[in-house]
Every structure is written in C-alpha cells, then in structure tokens.
C-alpha cells in the first residue's frame, strides 16, 4: 500500500469515527476533505469531486474545498482537451452526490 492509499485509509477511519462518536462530529468535514485529497493523489477526480461537494454540504463556503474543486475542474478540462484531440466524446456530469 502506497502513501495515497494509506492516507485514504486513515481519513476513512477518521470519517467513520466522526459518524460514530458525537465528540468527533466537528471533524467530519475535514476528514471528508482528506478523503478528497487522497483521491486526487490516486487520480480519482470524480470521486474526489464528490468528496469535496459533501464537505461543502457540511461546511458551506470552506475555502479549501472550493479551491480543490477548482483544481479538479481545471485539470479535468485539460484531460478532456487531450481526448477531444483524439475525437473522443466525454460527458462530464458535475451534479453528483457523495456516498460513503
């Protein structure tokens, strides 16, 4: 297991604790952002985007989540541009729901 996978596992544990124990509730949004960051490192941009959207549902206006969503969408555009050169059509649905 590499570093991104270990990070993802740690943030998933933190998320699970935040849902299990009321005292850990304040850390739920940050654990979800950590999941999102790990997913970016794993090049799982769609899943990362859903994580940051879920984080924003808990903490609207969080600058970290907003910046990471911008990063994801800018990088996705670069990927789509590369595919368009090869005449491959890609449908990008940004209306997603995060499921844990």
N, C-alpha and C positions, 0 to 999 in steps of 0.2 A: 504494500500500500504506500503510495507516494504522499507527499506533503499536502496537495489539494484534497486528496481522499481523506487523509487524517483530519484536516481542518473541517471538512464536511461532516465527518462522523462526530467531531467534538461539538460543532454547532447544532447538529441534530439532537445530541444528548441535552444540550442546554435548552433547546426548544422544548423537548419533552418534559424537562424539569419545570419549565415556565408554565406549562399547561397542567402539570400535576400538583404543584405546590403554589398556593396563593402568594407566598412570600417571594416567589420567583417571577410572578406576573410582570413586574416592571421591566424584566429583561427579555420579554417575548419578542418585541420588535427588533431589538439589536441582535438576538440570536437568528432571526429570520434574515436580517441583512448579512450576517456572517455566512449563512447558507448561500445567499445570493452571490457573495464574493467568491466563495469556494466553487460555485457552479460556473462563474466566469472563468476561473482558472482552469476548469475542466472543459471549457469551450461549450458549455451547455447554456447558450444565451437565452433560449426560450424559457427554460426553467428558471434561470437567474432573473429574468424579467418578471416572471410571476412572483418570485420571492420578494422582490423589491416593491411590487404593487401591493402585496399582502402587508409588508412592513408599513407602507403608506396608509393602509386602511386602519392600522393601529395608531400610527403617529403621523397624521397628515402634515405635509409640509416639511418633513425631515429632509434636510439638505443632502445628507449622504445618499439616501435612497434616490432622490431626484437626480443627483449627479451620476450615479451608477446607471440609472435608466437612460440618461442622455448618452453615456458611454456605450451602452449596449446598442441603442438605436443607431448611433453613428457608425459603429463597427458593422452592424447588420447591413447598413446601406452599402458599405464597402464590399461586403461579401456578395450582395445582390448585384452590384455593378459588375463584378467579376463574372457572375453567372450570366448576366444579360449579354455580355460579350459572346458567350457561347450559345446564345439563343435558348436559354433555359428559363422558363417562366416559374417564378416563385410567388406564392401567395403569403403575404405577411399579415397575420391577424394579431393586432395589438390589444384586442379586447379579450383578455384572458383572466382566468380565476385561478388563484393559488390553492392547491390542495396539499395537505401534509399527510 
